[in-house]
Amino acid sequence: MSDCLRKVQRIYDQDPDAYHRAMSTRFSDWLTGGRRRKVGETVRGLVLDVGFGTGLSIPHYPPDVRVVGIDLSSKMLEVGRRFARERSRQADVGVMDAEHLALRDHVFDSVAFNLCLCTIPDPGAAVREALRVAKPGAPMVFLEHVRSHLMPVALVEEALNPVMVALQADHMNRRTADIIKRSGVEVLSIDRWFAGVFNLIIGRAPAG
């Protein structure tokens, strides 16, 4: 494991319960624009949830999907397992590097990324791996915070980025939609809010 990945793992292993409480608030739901529900509406069948974390996406998934959740933090996944059980939901979770998935080709009916491309050292590699394990034409949905398309906001993000990377391995200045497109995803729609800082990007794997 690279030093960058160890840093991410160490940061998110620190206090996953506090993270879960903070991200379960109405403020967090407002900040993400309630788009987790849209993520749930997009997926189907066997779902790969990249950045499963503490399982915050679980309540928004349809009851008939089967979720395979991966994350770099074992501590976050422990909370996620418990949260899924409390909601009477099944999720198969495991520690895995999103850039190198230990999964077979073309097995997933859909893929969801939840606020994780900002911390993955090589986000393009993670998207390409997701494409490898997705079935042809599979829906792919990305709920992410990104570099705003509004220049004044983007300049603030650029200024804050070194601090956020040092503290949380969180890159605020990534042009995530461009990364996703270059990686081979067919982007169908981009929903921007909070001055463009948050994006919901819906796409699909190539048909074949």
Secondary structure, DSSP 8 states (H G I E B T S, - for coil): --HHHHHHHHHHHS-HHHHHHHHTSHHHHHHTTTTHHHHHHH--SEEEEET-TT-TTGGGS-TT-EEEEEES-HHHHHHHHHHHHHTT--EEEEE--TTS--S-TT-BSEEEEES-TTTSSSHHHHHHHHHHHB-TT-EEEEEEE---SSHHHHHHHHHHHHHHHHHH---S---HHHHHHHTT-EEEEEEEETTTTEEEEEEE----
